[in-house]
Amino acid sequence: MSNSYSNKSYTIRNIEEKDIDDLYLFLNNLDEKTKKFFHPHPFDKNTITSICNLKKDHYYVLVENNRIIGYSFLRLFGYEIPSFGIIIRPKFKDKGYGTILTDWTIKKAKELGYEKVILKTYKENISAQKIYEKIGFKIVGETEDKKQYKMEINFSDLIKE
């Protein structure tokens, strides 16, 4: 797998410095419900600039017509198992982009040599859970506050199935 994927309507690629302003606007214009579910880091320009320059974690964008419509990542937080996150621009939800970007990012994790990927999702975020389960994630627990499921995909389990 290369560092990018294109079809006629969109491209998935590593985040770049040229994405700072578009990603900043994208994240800061999310509605409050979406921000409740997706808050992996501050949405300020300094954080977004550092994300575009980080080499230890993996950040990706889904671009259509030169505009970011999706953002995903594999963050290590100092550990060996990456944590997955994704957000799709609200007007592009329910059109398959979430599944496309999730699938691509998880395949990228496998290509990068990771054995599994973890994530947390709010229990009421049913649409995200359906995508994660379709890709192969399984619920393995919940957070201490009981508000989120802990999920993981183990690539060695997928081979056995």
C-alpha positions in Angstrom: 0.0 0.0 0.0 1.4 3.4 -0.9 1.1 6.5 1.2 -2.0 7.6 -0.8 -4.9 6.2 -2.6 -6.9 8.0 -5.3 -10.0 7.2 -7.3 -11.9 9.5 -9.6 -13.6 11.5 -6.8 -11.3 11.4 -3.7 -7.8 10.9 -2.4 -6.6 9.5 0.9 -3.1 10.5 1.9 -0.7 11.5 4.7 -1.5 14.9 6.2 0.7 17.7 4.9 1.6 21.2 6.0 -0.6 22.6 3.2 -3.6 21.0 5.1 -3.3 23.1 8.3 -5.8 25.8 7.4 -8.4 23.5 5.9 -8.1 21.0 8.8 -8.4 23.9 11.3 -11.6 25.2 9.7 -13.0 21.6 9.3 -12.5 20.7 13.0 -13.6 24.1 14.4 -16.8 24.1 12.3 -18.0 20.7 13.6 -21.4 20.8 15.4 -21.5 20.3 19.1 -22.8 16.7 18.9 -19.9 15.7 16.7 -17.4 17.5 19.0 -18.8 15.5 21.9 -17.9 12.3 20.2 -14.7 13.5 18.6 -12.2 15.3 20.8 -8.8 13.6 20.5 -6.8 16.7 20.8 -7.3 20.5 20.9 -8.4 22.1 17.6 -6.1 25.1 17.8 -3.7 26.1 15.1 -0.6 25.1 17.1 -1.8 21.6 17.7 -2.9 21.1 14.1 0.5 22.5 12.9 2.3 20.0 15.1 0.2 17.2 13.9 1.1 18.0 10.3 4.8 17.8 11.3 4.8 14.8 13.6 6.6 11.7 12.4 5.9 9.2 15.2 2.1 9.1 14.8 0.2 8.6 11.6 -2.4 11.2 10.4 -4.4 11.0 7.2 -6.9 13.1 5.2 -9.6 12.2 2.8 -9.7 14.9 0.2 -12.3 15.6 -2.5 -12.2 18.6 -4.8 -9.1 19.9 -2.9 -11.1 20.0 0.4 -10.7 17.8 3.4 -13.8 15.8 4.0 -12.3 13.2 6.4 -9.5 12.9 8.9 -8.1 9.8 10.6 -5.2 8.8 12.7 -3.2 6.1 14.3 -1.8 7.6 17.5 0.7 5.8 19.7 0.5 7.9 22.9 4.0 6.5 23.8 2.7 2.9 23.4 3.3 0.2 20.8 -0.4 -0.2 20.0 -1.9 2.6 17.9 -5.2 4.2 18.9 -7.5 4.9 15.9 -9.7 7.9 15.4 -11.8 9.3 12.5 -14.1 12.1 11.7 -16.0 12.8 8.5 -17.3 16.3 7.5 -20.9 16.3 8.6 -22.5 16.9 5.2 -20.5 13.8 3.9 -21.7 11.4 6.6 -23.9 8.4 5.6 -22.3 8.3 2.1 -19.8 5.5 2.8 -16.8 7.8 3.4 -16.5 6.7 7.0 -16.2 3.1 6.0 -13.8 3.9 3.2 -11.4 5.9 5.4 -11.7 3.5 8.4 -10.9 0.5 6.1 -8.0 2.3 4.5 -6.5 3.5 7.8 -6.7 0.0 9.4 -5.1 -1.6 6.3 -2.4 1.0 6.6 -1.9 0.0 10.3 -1.4 -3.6 9.2 1.0 -2.5 6.5 3.0 -0.5 9.0 3.5 -3.7 11.0 1.1 -3.2 13.9 -0.5 -6.3 15.4 -3.6 -4.6 16.5 -5.4 -1.2 16.8 -7.5 0.1 19.6 -10.2 2.8 19.9 -12.8 4.2 22.3 -16.3 5.1 21.1 -19.2 6.6 23.0 -21.9 4.0 23.6 -24.5 6.2 21.9 -22.4 6.6 18.8 -24.1 3.6 17.1 -23.3 4.6 13.5 -19.5 4.6 14.3 -19.8 1.2 16.1 -21.5 -0.3 13.1 -18.6 0.8 10.8 -16.0 -0.5 13.3 -17.6 -3.9 13.7 -18.0 -4.2 9.9 -14.2 -3.6 9.6 -13.5 -6.2 12.3 -13.3 -4.4 15.6 -14.7 -6.1 18.7 -15.8 -4.6 22.0 -13.3 -5.6 24.7 -14.5 -3.5 27.6 -15.6 -0.1 28.6 -14.0 3.0 30.1 -14.1 3.6 33.9 -16.9 6.1 33.6 -18.9 3.5 31.6 -19.6 6.1 28.8 -17.5 4.5 26.1 -16.7 1.1 24.7 -13.1 0.0 24.3 -12.7 -1.8 21.0 -9.9 -3.4 19.2 -9.0 -5.2 16.0 -6.4 -7.9 16.3 -4.9 -8.7 12.9 -3.8 -12.2 13.9 -7.5 -13.0 14.8 -8.5 -11.9 11.3 -6.2 -14.3 9.7 -7.7 -17.2 11.7 -11.2 -16.4 10.6 
